[in-house]
């Protein structure tokens, strides 16, 4: 492993079997006598590396394998095959050094005792890492200041709002100052202000402490705000690994808007649609056809033509729909 | 690690004593069968000197100790299996302390609270029925029975965890937990002293681990020979080692197939 590499993943696969439940009375009887299973390939030989201090977003539709990948990297799951090293250790061996090097936040799962005050709940997590009380106090004060939760320290966890609780979940995951932080849907269910605050905090963690961050999110705004690099997973395989600009460029689409061509002229075969509200033709066009399209619309008397990269959502939706864009930027 | 254990113990005691009404109501609910038993045994021994070698006072003391032990030893620690099935185990696996140590400490805190609250109420009940519960024949028996109770805690916890670790492979534990509960209830001496069984069955039962959860600590308290004590502690110690090793192997194998459900 190269010295400045935090994570190395090679040919990692994970498969498991799921029981098939047949319907109806006959199904119940058949399942009782002869249970059948189907094999699910959650990850299919993925490989990538993450440098120390890098922030990487894992994107993909439901069932793409994002959370499975994160669970293997954090040592919760054993892979079926392949290898991985995180902070120089094999994650699923769960060596003490490894556990002290990582932090993980699972958006839908709390690691804090609900009956305790937020401070006690975080202190208990800190104790698990064997930190001295002096060090813990300093670290908690520091994190409480950055997260702006000083006034909430004595509130029982069960009385915190979702946004407030997420801040304490982050605090608990970072109290031992891990070198690598895994976040699974950290902004799920948070309002816009809370999302923005969390993103700001993660950015400052990365800048201040050099924390390597790997996060999954359904919100592309999280990825755009935090991750210079994105890995897109689809059906257990990596279909894109690179920076977001490269993703847009690699999408093989340009967003075209033409003004001055009336509605009755048919431009549908170019992939353009008439938009009545702006009185113009709009649509995604293959860049190789732009020259021909340009000549055509000039001949038809266009007033203006704009060509731009499409929104990231459209690019990713296209990748999902087409089952992948095999690029490695 | 010791600081962590002390913190978990302290915070679990706080957690267990947070809902005071729950605590009092469950204590009273536990006391009702004890009161019923004291009244029943009083009637059962009318005109009878002993039942299966137990005098009125010995049998009443046996059941009183059983009442205290039932709160002290972790009978069915449902949370372990539940955590594995739902994936709540994830948060514990991400930290250095071993999950089963963490839960043993939490269970210890729950047991301590139970023994203090319910035990003190139980003593009040005994005072209301004077002379029915006796002290041990000598202080040595008291100390040895306390040691046996501590070991019984460990043994019961490990047995319970062994049953619950099947959650790594099974989605529904009802069958396994019911079987474990049934075996533990019948063969531990919780319902009746092991000596009440036919001699062959009693001999077999004394080789199994369950008898060392209730019967043995209570028997040591009431008085046994040095040879019986030595044999009992040896069998108990052996079972703690065997179940401990089995637990370790099962945990390691279980983590290999763990699903880590949920986000």
Interface residues (C-beta under 8 A of the other chain):
Chain A: X16 X67 X71 X74 X75 X76 X77 X78 X92 X94 X96 X99 X100 X102 X103 X104 X106 X107 X108 X109 X110 X111 X113 X115 X116 X120 X123 X124 X125 X127 X128 X129 X130 X184 X185 X188
Chain B: X1 X3 X4 X7 X8 X11 X14 X15 X18 X87 X88 X90 X91 X93 X94 X95 X96 X97 X255 X256 X257 X258 X259 X260 X262 X263
